[in-house]
């Protein structure tokens, strides 16, 4: 009996090649105009956050444009008030930090010198650790000069921030403004799906952002109060870092504690122990009280997906990518779910 061998011919059509080329070209174009896309995404997210309030004011008989203007005015007033109470002490802390950090590291340098003299076999390792600490010292000493540059970098500069405000105002001031924009940039046959997708993503994103904002404020305030009670310096900066790092699930609070512990250790081991105690207590409260009652009630994302999206966004687009990574992930997850449901229905 002759053995029969079967083989499968794989053919690639011209249409397949053209589609692949179009996808690659589209991704390259997206990367080239990523700053413009970031401005649009920021504008849509802000407009989406304002739209429910605008609808409420409109329902009360207030003209929509006037209502949106009032929302922006109040938002800038609140933001300005917060910055007024934060920027001044934060600036003082950064100035103080730039002065005291070199002194702290002089103490560390003397400590390493003693160890190096008593244990010369570890000299290479100690030199590497010392070089890293010197680099950290230089970075911390330059923080006060770079904080405003980093803040402006969030929106890609003042001009981008202006465009974000103008576009988001325009989208929110129009009734169904975001839907009208999506219709304008979407092929007609895809419009029903895109609008339905945005409706679902907007709801999930809104719940997640609300919970995240509440959680960040609570943790930041508690960190500040705890550091204030024990008289630990740089508490405004450390509380701000703790609030920002709350966006990273699981590892965020741990990462936020690292600079606080380092600063405490550079002052004295006792201060470092107090810092560890403060962050441990607040971390336990977060895990057993705040997260179950705030974050778990929101319609959010899997923590692993959030971490991966933050890493990818930061690697590709820096600070704007980190901020936009979760909203983009929300939309992508909904698209993947739709694809899975469509595939199951097709098989059945």
Secondary structure, DSSP 8 states (H G I E B T S, - for coil): -------------HHHHHHHHHHHHHHHHHHHTHHHHHHHHHHHHHHHHHHHHHHHHHHTT--HHHHHHHHHHHHHHHHHHHHHHHHHHHHHHHHHHHHHHHHHHHHHHHHHHHHHHH-GGGHHHHHHHHHHHHHHHHHHHTHHHHHHHHHHHHTTSHHHHHHHHHHHHHHHHSTTHHHHHHHHHS-GGGHHHHHHHHHHHHHHHHHHHHHHHHHHHHHHHHHHHHHHHTT-SSHHHHHHHHHHHTTSTTTHHHHHHHHHHHHHHHH-HHHHHHHHHHHHHHHHHIIIIIIIIIITTS----HHHHHHHHHHHHHHHTHHHHHHHHHHHHHHHHHHHHHHHHHHHHH-
